Every structure is written in structure tokens, then in C-alpha cells.
Amino acid sequence: MNFTEDSKSLELFAVSPPGIEKLLVRELSALGIEGVVKEGGVSFHGGLREMLLANLWLRTASRVLLRVARFRALSFPELIRKTERYPWELYLPEGYGVRIRVTSYRSKLYHERAVKERILKALENRLGRDPEETFEREILIVVRLVKDRCTISVDTSGGDLFRRGYKVAPGRAALRENLAAALILSSGWDRRTPLLDPFCGTGTIPAEAAMMAAGRAPGIFRRFPFEDWPEFDQSLWEELKNKARAREKPAPAHPFIFAGDASPKALSATRENLQAAGLAPWVKTFRSEIRDLFPPTSTPGVLITDPPYGKRLFLKDREAFYRSWGKILRERFRGWRLLLIFPETGTRELSHLTGLRFRKILSTEHGGLRCAFLSSSL
């Protein structure tokens, strides 16, 4: 395959957290890429340009997979023989190790560990080296067997896309960057009106909002394994990155994104992360106990947050906390809109304690819990 061609010959799949697929397909559409929603992501076709744009710009995706091989396999010798006929040297350059993830469903080759061993053997035959050799960098290969049909994909992202590179100060139970982006996108925020996160933690929501307001490509500071592909078009990649940089806006004279937290340690982490991302001028941070929370501007805006709910982060008196917060929101934040992520099993109780009526936008997973995006007009 010639990676310099601007064709539509590549079959790609953008992986997303569950329930986020419709947001992801809209992101692709904004890039001029037509996608089809599937369970767990969005499939699309394109050339090298579309693959690069997806890795550079997608905020809600976890990774972008390139479908390399599709065939039927009923025996292990057949699996090895058919796998090794593909040009893996184009996708697995020297200096990278290989990690393989296998799932098998209703197939004769049901033993996933044995499938992995045969795939590794096929790669060794094709590459002429041990694919499991240890390197600092590695490439994920995803093998999926369904009713004896084998699909093998390469992770072009080189790891989770939600790792933007600005989390120099991690914290407990932090919201993943792509979930934070999905929460903001779900709110319909116009990137100009005030946005407040009163439980900012390590600052993920404010940082993602600042990146959106600045027009920054979330993958601009990452390095991807495709940059080492032997037939990679480096000039196209530099062109796309230069266009992305040219789209960035300068920080406003007065920040309209606000990040508050009762914890000095959390605020310190937020400030460190914003500084590392070069986004500090976009966000005003402040310490505030829940009882002292007031709107940061006279203009109503949107309140987007991942509140503590006792399972990921300890709450001394959960009921009292949410009754108090609900009262403050109802009395002080009239005209604002609220969007939050919360465990699905507790949404009815949340509505009862806060005195707010919520509309569920979508369901997803966060911190091992089934959660919902909930919206309310204050």
C-alpha cells in the first residue's frame, strides 16, 4: 500500500467509550468524514489524510484502528498462513514491540491464548524478528474472530487518544479526557459563554473546554507510531499540523472558563495541568466550599461537572451534601444550565435530594460504574 495516496482505500474504526458513538460520528462529520455508528465506535473509509485528521482532531475517541486483514480461518495452520501474507512490515516498524488483544465468539478457534500465539508466529515469519521483543514503544494489534471470520486491526494511535499529554499532576478518580470532552459536547456549549466546574479535581473538564474554545487539536502534541511507517507521507502530516496550529485562538483578556474546588491539593493539580497544557490564561481557578459557591459572572452560563458521589470519592454525609448543593443551585444559579455525569442507579435519588428535574442524555461507563449524562435547566 502506498501511504502517500489520497485514496479511500483504508478501512478505519474510531473506538469510543460506550454510548458516545453519536458524538463521535458528529466529530468525524465536522472533519468532512462520513462515518457509520457501530457498537463501540464509528467505522469510516478514507485515505491517509482521513486517518491523520481523525488522530489529530477527535476528542471523544479512544483510538483509531486500521483494518488490515479479513479472512475465514477454521484451523490454526490456516490462521498462520493467511495472517503472514499481509504486509505487516508497513505497520510494525523496527523499534516497536507488539501487544495483541484477542476476542473470539462462536468460532472453531475459540481459545484466545492459542490464537494469540499463532498470530505472533505469523508475524515472526513475516517480519523475520521476534514481535514480542521488548521496546519502550509498542503497537496494539486487535484480533477479532466472529463465526470463523477473522479481522485483524492495527492501532494507529499508539495508545489511548484521551492521553493528551497535559496531565502532569494526576489525581484520584479523575475523569478521562475523552469523557470530559463528550460531557462538554453534550451540553451544546457555544465556546463563548461562561462555563463553570465547581468540582474540578485535576482540571480535566476546564482543560478540555479551554482546548475547544482555543480551537486546539487535542492530538497536536502527541507522537504517533504511523510517523515511523516506512512509506509515511511526512509532508502531509506537517501540513495538517501547521493548519491546526494556525486555527488556534489567543487567550481572552478575561477568562470565561472557571474551575473551583474545596481542596487546595486539587486546585494545585488543576493549575499545574493547565500550565503544562499552555491553557492557564483561559481558566480562572478559585477555592470554594460548597456553601460559598456563587456564579462567577453576572451572565448565565453552563455548569458542567463530575461531582463526588461517594463510590469513587468519599463523602462524609452524601445526603446533606446534595441537599445543600441543590438548594444553592436553585437559589443562586437561575438561568444557568447544569450537565453532570452520575451513576445511573442513583439518578432518582439525586433528583430527590437536589430538588432538580434531570433529563438523561446518554449512558456510558466511568470508573467501573454505569453512568449517565444528566441535564437540568436551573
DRENDO-1510 file (C-alpha; in Angstrom, 1 decimal, always signed):
<recs>
REC; n; res; u; v; w
REC; 1; MET; +0.0; +0.0; +0.0 .
REC; 2; ASN; +1.2; +3.5; -0.9 .
REC; 3; PHE; +0.5; +5.7; +2.1 .
REC; 4; THR; +1.1; +8.9; +0.1 .
REC; 5; GLU; -2.0; +8.3; -1.9 .
REC; 6; ASP; -5.1; +10.4; -1.0 .
REC; 7; SER; -7.5; +7.5; -1.7 .
REC; 8; LYS; -10.4; +6.0; +0.1 .
REC; 9; SER; -8.9; +2.5; +0.3 .
REC; 10; LEU; -8.3; +2.4; +4.1 .
REC; 11; GLU; -11.0; +0.8; +6.3 .
REC; 12; LEU; -10.9; +2.6; +9.7 .
REC; 13; PHE; -12.7; +2.3; +13.0 .
REC; 14; ALA; -12.7; +5.0; +15.7 .
REC; 15; VAL; -13.2; +3.4; +19.1 .
REC; 16; SER; -15.2; +5.2; +21.7 .
REC; 17; PRO; -16.5; +4.7; +25.2 .
REC; 18; PRO; -19.9; +3.1; +25.2 .
REC; 19; GLY; -22.8; +5.4; +24.5 .
REC; 20; ILE; -20.5; +8.1; +23.0 .
REC; 21; GLU; -20.8; +6.9; +19.4 .
REC; 22; LYS; -23.2; +9.6; +18.2 .
REC; 23; LEU; -21.0; +12.3; +19.4 .
REC; 24; LEU; -18.0; +10.7; +17.7 .
REC; 25; VAL; -19.8; +10.4; +14.3 .
REC; 26; ARG; -20.6; +14.2; +14.6 .
REC; 27; GLU; -16.9; +14.9; +15.2 .
REC; 28; LEU; -16.0; +13.0; +12.1 .
REC; 29; SER; -18.6; +14.8; +10.1 .
REC; 30; ALA; -17.1; +18.1; +11.1 .
REC; 31; LEU; -13.8; +16.9; +9.6 .
REC; 32; GLY; -15.6; +16.1; +6.4 .
REC; 33; ILE; -15.6; +12.3; +7.0 .
REC; 34; GLU; -18.7; +10.2; +6.7 .
REC; 35; GLY; -18.9; +7.5; +9.3 .
REC; 36; VAL; -21.3; +4.8; +10.3 .
REC; 37; VAL; -22.2; +4.3; +14.0 .
REC; 38; LYS; -21.4; +0.8; +15.3 .
REC; 39; GLU; -21.4; -0.7; +18.8 .
REC; 40; GLY; -18.3; +0.7; +20.5 .
REC; 41; GLY; -17.3; +3.2; +17.8 .
REC; 42; VAL; -17.7; +4.5; +14.3 .
REC; 43; SER; -16.5; +2.9; +11.1 .
REC; 44; PHE; -15.3; +5.0; +8.1 .
REC; 45; HIS; -13.3; +4.8; +5.0 .
REC; 46; GLY; -10.6; +7.2; +3.8 .
REC; 47; GLY; -7.0; +7.6; +2.8 .
REC; 48; LEU; -4.0; +8.7; +4.8 .
REC; 49; ARG; -5.4; +12.2; +5.2 .
REC; 50; GLU; -8.6; +11.0; +6.9 .
REC; 51; MET; -6.6; +8.7; +9.2 .
REC; 52; LEU; -4.3; +11.6; +10.2 .
REC; 53; LEU; -7.2; +14.0; +10.7 .
REC; 54; ALA; -9.0; +11.5; +13.0 .
REC; 55; ASN; -6.0; +11.0; +15.2 .
REC; 56; LEU; -5.2; +14.8; +15.3 .
REC; 57; TRP; -8.7; +16.1; +15.9 .
REC; 58; LEU; -11.0; +13.5; +17.6 .
REC; 59; ARG; -11.8; +14.5; +21.1 .
REC; 60; THR; -14.1; +11.7; +22.2 .
REC; 61; ALA; -12.3; +8.7; +20.5 .
REC; 62; SER; -10.2; +6.2; +22.5 .
REC; 63; ARG; -8.1; +5.1; +19.5 .
REC; 64; VAL; -8.3; +4.8; +15.7 .
REC; 65; LEU; -7.9; +1.3; +14.3 .
REC; 66; LEU; -6.8; +0.4; +10.8 .
REC; 67; ARG; -8.4; -2.8; +9.5 .
REC; 68; VAL; -5.5; -4.7; +7.8 .
REC; 69; ALA; -6.7; -8.3; +7.4 .
REC; 70; ARG; -10.0; -10.1; +6.9 .
REC; 71; PHE; -10.3; -13.8; +6.2 .
REC; 72; ARG; -12.0; -17.0; +7.2 .
REC; 73; ALA; -10.0; -19.4; +9.4 .
REC; 74; LEU; -11.0; -22.8; +10.6 .
REC; 75; SER; -7.7; -24.2; +11.8 .
REC; 76; PHE; -4.5; -22.8; +13.4 .
REC; 77; PRO; -2.3; -23.6; +10.3 .
REC; 78; GLU; -4.8; -21.7; +8.2 .
REC; 79; LEU; -4.7; -18.8; +10.7 .
REC; 80; ILE; -0.9; -18.6; +10.5 .
REC; 81; ARG; -0.8; -19.0; +6.7 .
REC; 82; LYS; -3.4; -16.3; +6.0 .
REC; 83; THR; -2.1; -13.8; +8.6 .
REC; 84; GLU; +1.5; -13.9; +7.3 .
REC; 85; ARG; +0.5; -13.0; +3.8 .
REC; 86; TYR; -0.3; -9.4; +4.8 .
REC; 87; PRO; +2.4; -6.7; +4.7 .
REC; 88; TRP; +2.9; -6.2; +8.4 .
REC; 89; GLU; +6.3; -4.6; +7.9 .
REC; 90; LEU; +4.3; -1.5; +6.7 .
REC; 91; TYR; +2.6; -1.1; +10.1 .
REC; 92; LEU; +5.1; -2.6; +12.6 .
REC; 93; PRO; +8.4; -0.7; +12.1 .
REC; 94; GLU; +11.7; -1.6; +13.8 .
REC; 95; GLY; +11.9; -0.3; +17.3 .
REC; 96; TYR; +8.3; -1.2; +18.3 .
REC; 97; GLY; +7.1; -4.1; +20.3 .
REC; 98; VAL; +3.7; -5.8; +19.7 .
REC; 99; ARG; +0.8; -6.3; +22.1 .
REC; 100; ILE; -2.0; -8.5; +20.9 .
REC; 101; ARG; -5.6; -8.4; +22.1 .
REC; 102; VAL; -7.8; -11.3; +21.0 .
REC; 103; THR; -11.6; -11.9; +21.3 .
REC; 104; SER; -13.3; -15.0; +19.8 .
REC; 105; TYR; -17.1; -15.5; +19.5 .
REC; 106; ARG; -18.8; -18.6; +18.1 .
REC; 107; SER; -15.7; -19.7; +16.2 .
REC; 108; LYS; -13.8; -23.0; +15.9 .
REC; 109; LEU; -10.7; -21.2; +17.1 .
REC; 110; TYR; -12.2; -20.3; +20.4 .
REC; 111; HIS; -9.0; -20.5; +22.6 .
REC; 112; GLU; -7.9; -16.9; +22.7 .
REC; 113; ARG; -4.4; -17.5; +24.1 .
REC; 114; ALA; -3.8; -20.1; +21.3 .
REC; 115; VAL; -5.0; -17.6; +18.7 .
REC; 116; LYS; -2.6; -15.0; +20.1 .
REC; 117; GLU; +0.3; -17.5; +19.9 .
REC; 118; ARG; -0.4; -18.2; +16.2 .
REC; 119; ILE; -0.7; -14.6; +15.3 .
REC; 120; LEU; +2.7; -13.9; +16.9 .
REC; 121; LYS; +4.2; -16.8; +15.0 .
REC; 122; ALA; +2.8; -15.4; +11.7 .
REC; 123; LEU; +4.2; -12.0; +12.5 .
REC; 124; GLU; +7.6; -13.5; +13.3 .
REC; 125; ASN; +7.5; -15.4; +9.9 .
REC; 126; ARG; +6.6; -12.2; +8.0 .
REC; 127; LEU; +8.9; -9.8; +9.8 .
REC; 128; GLY; +11.9; -12.0; +10.4 .
REC; 129; ARG; +12.2; -11.0; +14.0 .
REC; 130; ASP; +10.5; -11.6; +17.4 .
REC; 131; PRO; +7.5; -9.3; +17.5 .
REC; 132; GLU; +7.4; -9.7; +21.3 .
REC; 133; GLU; +10.9; -8.2; +21.7 .
REC; 134; THR; +10.7; -5.6; +24.5 .
REC; 135; PHE; +10.8; -1.9; +23.4 .
REC; 136; GLU; +9.8; +1.3; +25.2 .
REC; 137; ARG; +7.1; +1.8; +22.5 .
REC; 138; GLU; +4.6; -0.9; +21.4 .
REC; 139; ILE; +1.8; -1.2; +18.9 .
REC; 140; LEU; -1.5; -2.8; +19.7 .
REC; 141; ILE; -2.9; -5.4; +17.3 .
REC; 142; VAL; -6.6; -6.3; +17.8 .
REC; 143; VAL; -7.7; -9.7; +16.6 .
REC; 144; ARG; -11.4; -10.5; +16.5 .
REC; 145; LEU; -12.9; -13.8; +15.5 .
REC; 146; VAL; -16.7; -13.9; +14.9 .
REC; 147; LYS; -18.3; -17.0; +13.4 .
REC; 148; ASP; -14.9; -18.1; +12.0 .
REC; 149; ARG; -14.3; -14.7; +10.3 .
REC; 150; CYS; -11.0; -13.2; +11.5 .
REC; 151; THR; -10.4; -9.4; +11.4 .
REC; 152; ILE; -7.0; -8.1; +12.4 .
REC; 153; SER; -6.5; -4.4; +13.1 .
REC; 154; VAL; -3.6; -2.1; +14.0 .
REC; 155; ASP; -3.9; +0.7; +16.5 .
REC; 156; THR; -2.7; +3.8; +14.6 .
REC; 157; SER; -2.9; +6.0; +17.7 .
REC; 158; GLY; -0.2; +4.2; +19.6 .
REC; 159; GLY; -2.3; +4.1; +22.8 .
REC; 160; ASP; -5.2; +5.9; +24.3 .
REC; 161; LEU; -6.1; +9.1; +22.5 .
REC; 162; PHE; -7.5; +10.6; +25.7 .
REC; 163; ARG; -3.9; +10.9; +27.0 .
REC; 164; ARG; -3.4; +14.4; +25.6 .
REC; 165; GLY; -0.1; +14.8; +27.4 .
REC; 166; TYR; -1.0; +17.6; +29.9 .
REC; 167; LYS; -1.7; +15.5; +33.0 .
REC; 168; VAL; +1.5; +16.2; +34.8 .
REC; 169; ALA; -0.4; +16.2; +38.2 .
REC; 170; PRO; -2.8; +13.2; +38.4 .
REC; 171; GLY; -5.4; +12.8; +41.0 .
REC; 172; ARG; -7.9; +10.3; +42.4 .
REC; 173; ALA; -10.8; +9.1; +40.3 .
REC; 174; ALA; -10.0; +11.5; +37.5 .
REC; 175; LEU; -12.4; +11.8; +34.6 .
REC; 176; ARG; -10.9; +10.7; +31.4 .
REC; 177; GLU; -10.2; +13.4; +28.9 .
REC; 178; ASN; -12.4; +12.0; +26.1 .
REC; 179; LEU; -15.4; +11.6; +28.6 .
REC; 180; ALA; -14.9; +15.2; +29.7 .
REC; 181; ALA; -14.9; +16.3; +26.1 .
REC; 182; ALA; -18.1; +14.2; +25.5 .
REC; 183; LEU; -19.8; +15.8; +28.5 .
REC; 184; ILE; -18.9; +19.3; +27.2 .
REC; 185; LEU; -20.1; +18.5; +23.7 .
REC; 186; SER; -23.3; +17.0; +25.0 .
REC; 187; SER; -24.1; +20.4; +26.7 .
REC; 188; GLY; -24.2; +22.3; +23.5 .
REC; 189; TRP; -21.8; +24.9; +24.9 .
REC; 190; ASP; -21.1; +27.6; +22.4 .
REC; 191; ARG; -17.4; +28.1; +23.5 .
REC; 192; ARG; -18.1; +31.7; +24.3 .
REC; 193; THR; -20.5; +31.8; +27.3 .
REC; 194; PRO; -19.3; +31.2; +30.9 .
REC; 195; LEU; -18.5; +27.6; +31.8 .
REC; 196; LEU; -18.1; +26.6; +35.5 .
REC; 197; ASP; -16.8; +23.3; +37.0 .
REC; 198; PRO; -17.3; +23.6; +40.8 .
REC; 199; PHE; -15.7; +20.2; +41.5 .
REC; 200; CYS; -12.7; +20.5; +39.1 .
REC; 201; GLY; -10.4; +17.9; +40.7 .
REC; 202; THR; -7.4; +17.8; +38.4 .
REC; 203; GLY; -8.9; +20.2; +35.9 .
REC; 204; THR; -9.9; +17.8; +33.1 .
REC; 205; ILE; -13.2; +19.5; +32.3 .
REC; 206; PRO; -11.8; +23.1; +32.3 .
REC; 207; ALA; -8.8; +21.9; +30.3 .
REC; 208; GLU; -10.9; +20.2; +27.6 .
REC; 209; ALA; -13.2; +23.2; +27.5 .
REC; 210; ALA; -10.2; +25.6; +27.1 .
REC; 211; MET; -8.9; +23.4; +24.2 .
REC; 212; MET; -12.2; +23.6; +22.5 .
REC; 213; ALA; -12.5; +27.4; +23.0 .
REC; 214; ALA; -9.0; +27.8; +21.7 .
REC; 215; GLY; -9.6; +25.6; +18.7 .
REC; 216; ARG; -6.7; +23.4; +19.6 .
REC; 217; ALA; -6.4; +20.0; +18.0 .
REC; 218; PRO; -6.2; +17.5; +21.0 .
REC; 219; GLY; -3.6; +15.4; +19.3 .
REC; 220; ILE; -1.2; +18.2; +18.4 .
REC; 221; PHE; +1.5; +17.3; +20.9 .
REC; 222; ARG; +1.3; +13.6; +20.6 .
REC; 223; ARG; +3.7; +11.4; +18.7 .
REC; 224; PHE; +2.1; +8.5; +16.7 .
REC; 225; PRO; +3.6; +5.2; +15.5 .
REC; 226; PHE; +2.5; +5.9; +11.9 .
REC; 227; GLU; +5.2; +8.6; +11.8 .
REC; 228; ASP; +7.7; +5.7; +11.6 .
REC; 229; TRP; +5.9; +3.8; +8.9 .
REC; 230; PRO; +8.4; +3.2; +6.0 .
REC; 231; GLU; +6.0; +4.8; +3.4 .
REC; 232; PHE; +4.6; +7.5; +5.5 .
REC; 233; ASP; +4.0; +10.9; +3.9 .
REC; 234; GLN; +5.6; +13.3; +6.4 .
REC; 235; SER; +4.9; +16.4; +4.4 .
REC; 236; LEU; +1.2; +15.8; +4.5 .
REC; 237; TRP; +1.4; +15.3; +8.3 .
REC; 238; GLU; +3.3; +18.5; +8.7 .
REC; 239; GLU; +0.8; +20.3; +6.5 .
REC; 240; LEU; -2.2; +19.2; +8.6 .
REC; 241; LYS; -0.4; +20.1; +11.9 .
REC; 242; ASN; +0.5; +23.5; +10.6 .
REC; 243; LYS; -3.1; +24.1; +9.6 .
REC; 244; ALA; -4.2; +23.0; +13.0 .
REC; 245; ARG; -1.8; +25.4; +14.7 .
REC; 246; ALA; -2.9; +28.3; +12.5 .
REC; 247; ARG; -6.5; +27.7; +13.8 .
REC; 248; GLU; -5.6; +28.3; +17.5 .
REC; 249; LYS; -7.0; +31.4; +19.0 .
REC; 250; PRO; -5.2; +33.6; +21.6 .
REC; 251; ALA; -6.5; +33.6; +25.2 .
REC; 252; PRO; -9.1; +36.2; +26.0 .
REC; 253; ALA; -8.4; +39.2; +28.1 .
REC; 254; HIS; -10.8; +38.0; +30.7 .
REC; 255; PRO; -11.3; +34.2; +31.2 .
REC; 256; PHE; -14.8; +32.8; +30.8 .
REC; 257; ILE; -14.0; +29.3; +32.0 .
REC; 258; PHE; -14.0; +28.8; +35.7 .
REC; 259; ALA; -12.6; +25.9; +37.9 .
REC; 260; GLY; -13.4; +25.7; +41.6 .
REC; 261; ASP; -12.8; +23.1; +44.2 .
REC; 262; ALA; -12.8; +22.9; +48.0 .
REC; 263; SER; -9.5; +21.0; +48.0 .
REC; 264; PRO; -6.2; +23.1; +47.9 .
REC; 265; LYS; -4.5; +19.9; +46.6 .
REC; 266; ALA; -7.0; +19.5; +43.8 .
REC; 267; LEU; -6.7; +23.2; +42.8 .
REC; 268; SER; -2.9; +22.9; +42.8 .
REC; 269; ALA; -3.1; +19.9; +40.4 .
REC; 270; THR; -5.6; +21.8; +38.2 .
REC; 271; ARG; -3.2; +24.8; +37.9 .
REC; 272; GLU; -0.2; +22.5; +37.2 .
REC; 273; ASN; -2.1; +20.7; +34.4 .
REC; 274; LEU; -3.4; +23.9; +32.9 .
REC; 275; GLN; +0.1; +25.4; +32.9 .
REC; 276; ALA; +1.6; +22.3; +31.3 .
REC; 277; ALA; -1.0; +22.5; +28.6 .
REC; 278; GLY; -0.5; +26.2; +28.0 .
REC; 279; LEU; -4.1; +26.8; +28.8 .
REC; 280; ALA; -3.8; +28.6; +32.2 .
REC; 281; PRO; -4.8; +32.0; +30.7 .
REC; 282; TRP; -8.1; +30.6; +29.6 .
REC; 283; VAL; -9.2; +29.4; +33.0 .
REC; 284; LYS; -9.8; +31.2; +36.3 .
REC; 285; THR; -9.3; +28.9; +39.3 .
REC; 286; PHE; -10.6; +29.5; +42.8 .
REC; 287; ARG; -11.1; +27.7; +46.1 .
REC; 288; SER; -14.6; +27.4; +47.3 .
REC; 289; GLU; -16.5; +25.3; +49.8 .
REC; 290; ILE; -20.0; +24.3; +48.5 .
REC; 291; ARG; -21.7; +26.8; +50.9 .
REC; 292; ASP; -19.7; +29.7; +49.4 .
REC; 293; LEU; -20.4; +28.8; +45.7 .
REC; 294; PHE; -21.8; +31.7; +43.7 .
REC; 295; PRO; -22.0; +32.3; +39.9 .
REC; 296; PRO; -18.6; +33.7; +38.7 .
REC; 297; THR; -20.2; +36.1; +36.3 .
REC; 298; SER; -23.4; +38.1; +36.0 .
REC; 299; THR; -24.2; +36.4; +32.7 .
REC; 300; PRO; -25.7; +32.9; +33.0 .
REC; 301; GLY; -23.7; +30.1; +31.5 .
REC; 302; VAL; -23.3; +26.4; +31.8 .
REC; 303; LEU; -22.2; +24.4; +34.8 .
REC; 304; ILE; -20.5; +21.1; +33.7 .
REC; 305; THR; -19.1; +18.8; +36.4 .
REC; 306; ASP; -18.2; +15.4; +37.6 .
REC; 307; PRO; -19.4; +15.6; +41.2 .
REC; 308; PRO; -18.3; +13.4; +44.1 .
REC; 309; TYR; -20.8; +10.6; +44.6 .
REC; 310; GLY; -19.4; +8.5; +47.4 .
REC; 311; LYS; -18.3; +5.5; +45.4 .
REC; 312; ARG; -15.3; +6.9; +43.7 .
REC; 313; LEU; -14.6; +9.7; +46.2 .
REC; 314; PHE; -15.6; +9.6; +49.9 .
REC; 315; LEU; -18.5; +11.9; +51.1 .
REC; 316; LYS; -19.0; +12.2; +54.8 .
REC; 317; ASP; -22.7; +12.9; +54.5 .
REC; 318; ARG; -23.9; +12.4; +51.0 .
REC; 319; GLU; -27.5; +13.3; +51.5 .
REC; 320; ALA; -26.7; +16.6; +53.3 .
REC; 321; PHE; -24.1; +17.4; +50.6 .
REC; 322; TYR; -26.6; +17.0; +47.7 .
REC; 323; ARG; -29.4; +18.8; +49.6 .
REC; 324; SER; -27.2; +21.7; +50.2 .
REC; 325; TRP; -25.8; +21.8; +46.6 .
REC; 326; GLY; -29.3; +21.6; +45.1 .
REC; 327; LYS; -30.5; +24.5; +47.3 .
REC; 328; ILE; -27.6; +26.6; +46.2 .
REC; 329; LEU; -28.1; +25.8; +42.5 .
REC; 330; ARG; -31.8; +26.6; +42.7 .
REC; 331; GLU; -31.4; +29.8; +44.5 .
REC; 332; ARG; -28.2; +31.3; +43.1 .
REC; 333; PHE; -27.8; +29.9; +39.6 .
REC; 334; ARG; -31.1; +30.7; +38.0 .
REC; 335; GLY; -30.8; +30.9; +34.2 .
REC; 336; TRP; -27.8; +28.5; +34.1 .
REC; 337; ARG; -27.8; +25.0; +32.6 .
REC; 338; LEU; -26.4; +22.1; +34.5 .
REC; 339; LEU; -24.8; +19.0; +33.0 .
REC; 340; LEU; -23.2; +16.3; +35.0 .
REC; 341; ILE; -22.1; +12.6; +35.0 .
REC; 342; PHE; -23.6; +10.4; +37.7 .
REC; 343; PRO; -24.2; +6.7; +38.4 .
REC; 344; GLU; -27.4; +5.6; +36.7 .
REC; 345; THR; -28.7; +3.8; +39.8 .
REC; 346; GLY; -28.6; +7.0; +41.8 .
REC; 347; THR; -30.3; +9.4; +39.4 .
REC; 348; ARG; -33.7; +9.2; +41.0 .
REC; 349; GLU; -32.2; +9.8; +44.5 .
REC; 350; LEU; -30.1; +12.7; +43.1 .
REC; 351; SER; -33.2; +14.4; +41.7 .
REC; 352; HIS; -35.0; +13.9; +45.0 .
REC; 353; LEU; -32.1; +15.3; +47.1 .
REC; 354; THR; -31.3; +18.3; +44.9 .
REC; 355; GLY; -34.9; +19.2; +44.0 .
REC; 356; LEU; -33.9; +19.3; +40.4 .
REC; 357; ARG; -35.5; +17.6; +37.4 .
REC; 358; PHE; -33.0; +15.9; +35.2 .
REC; 359; ARG; -33.1; +14.7; +31.6 .
REC; 360; LYS; -30.8; +11.8; +30.7 .
REC; 361; ILE; -28.8; +12.5; +27.5 .
REC; 362; LEU; -26.8; +9.2; +27.3 .
REC; 363; SER; -25.4; +6.3; +29.2 .
REC; 364; THR; -21.7; +5.4; +29.4 .
REC; 365; GLU; -19.1; +3.9; +31.8 .
REC; 366; HIS; -16.8; +5.8; +34.2 .
REC; 367; GLY; -14.6; +4.4; +36.9 .
REC; 368; GLY; -16.2; +0.9; +36.5 .
REC; 369; LEU; -19.7; +2.3; +37.0 .
REC; 370; ARG; -22.6; +2.6; +34.6 .
REC; 371; CYS; -23.2; +6.3; +34.5 .
REC; 372; ALA; -25.5; +8.8; +32.8 .
REC; 373; PHE; -25.0; +12.3; +31.4 .
REC; 374; LEU; -27.8; +14.3; +33.1 .
REC; 375; SER; -29.0; +17.8; +32.1 .
REC; 376; SER; -31.1; +20.3; +34.0 .
REC; 377; SER; -32.2; +23.9; +33.5 .
REC; 378; LEU; -31.8; +25.9; +36.6 .
</recs>
